[in-house]
Amino acid sequence: MKKHKGTFIVKVDNYQNGTWQGCVTWAEENITEHFRSSLELIKLIDEAVNSGAIYQQIPGDNVSAG
């Protein structure tokens, strides 16, 4: 069984209620999704790796170089 791999850029914007809030970008697909908890972050990454896509692309969110 071939395992999918991915590169993810995680930006933590806030730490509140004992968990992280921010956004994660799947670098290979240039798709960004916001998360409200550490668990949600893990679920987004798991979904991307297992199915090949995370839920939706946020318009205007792009991976910027430098």
C-alpha positions as CSV (number, residue, x, y, z in Angstrom):
1,M,0.0,0.0,0.0
2,K,1.4,3.4,-1.0
3,K,1.4,6.0,1.6
4,H,0.7,9.6,0.7
5,K,3.0,12.3,2.0
6,G,2.6,16.0,2.3
7,T,4.2,19.2,3.4
8,F,2.2,21.4,5.7
9,I,2.8,25.0,6.8
10,V,1.2,25.7,10.2
11,K,0.6,29.3,11.3
12,V,-0.6,29.6,14.9
13,D,-2.3,32.9,15.3
14,N,-3.6,32.5,18.8
15,Y,-3.4,30.3,21.9
16,Q,-6.7,30.3,23.7
17,N,-8.6,27.9,26.0
18,G,-5.6,25.5,26.1
19,T,-5.3,25.0,22.3
20,W,-4.1,26.6,19.1
21,Q,-6.0,28.6,16.5
22,G,-4.6,29.5,13.1
23,C,-4.3,28.1,9.6
24,V,-2.6,25.3,7.8
25,T,-1.4,25.3,4.2
26,W,-0.9,22.1,2.2
27,A,2.2,23.3,0.3
28,E,2.0,20.9,-2.7
29,E,-1.6,21.8,-3.4
30,N,-1.5,25.5,-2.2
31,I,-4.7,25.0,-0.2
32,T,-5.2,26.8,3.1
33,E,-7.7,26.0,5.8
34,H,-8.3,27.6,9.2
35,F,-8.5,25.6,12.3
36,R,-9.9,26.3,15.8
37,S,-8.2,23.6,17.8
38,S,-5.2,21.4,17.8
39,L,-7.5,18.4,17.2
40,E,-9.1,20.1,14.2
41,L,-5.5,20.8,12.8
42,I,-4.7,17.1,13.1
43,K,-8.0,16.1,11.5
44,L,-7.3,18.5,8.5
45,I,-3.8,17.1,8.0
46,D,-5.1,13.5,8.3
47,E,-7.9,14.2,5.7
48,A,-5.4,15.8,3.3
49,V,-3.0,12.9,3.5
50,N,-5.6,10.1,3.4
51,S,-7.9,11.5,0.7
52,G,-5.7,13.9,-1.2
53,A,-7.6,17.0,-0.3
54,I,-8.7,19.2,2.6
55,Y,-12.1,20.6,2.9
56,Q,-12.0,23.8,0.9
57,Q,-9.6,26.5,-0.5
58,I,-9.9,29.9,1.1
59,P,-10.0,32.6,-1.6
60,G,-7.0,34.9,-1.4
61,D,-4.9,32.6,0.8
62,N,-1.7,31.6,-0.9
63,V,1.7,30.4,0.1
64,S,4.0,33.4,-0.2
65,A,7.6,33.1,-0.9
66,G,9.6,35.1,1.6
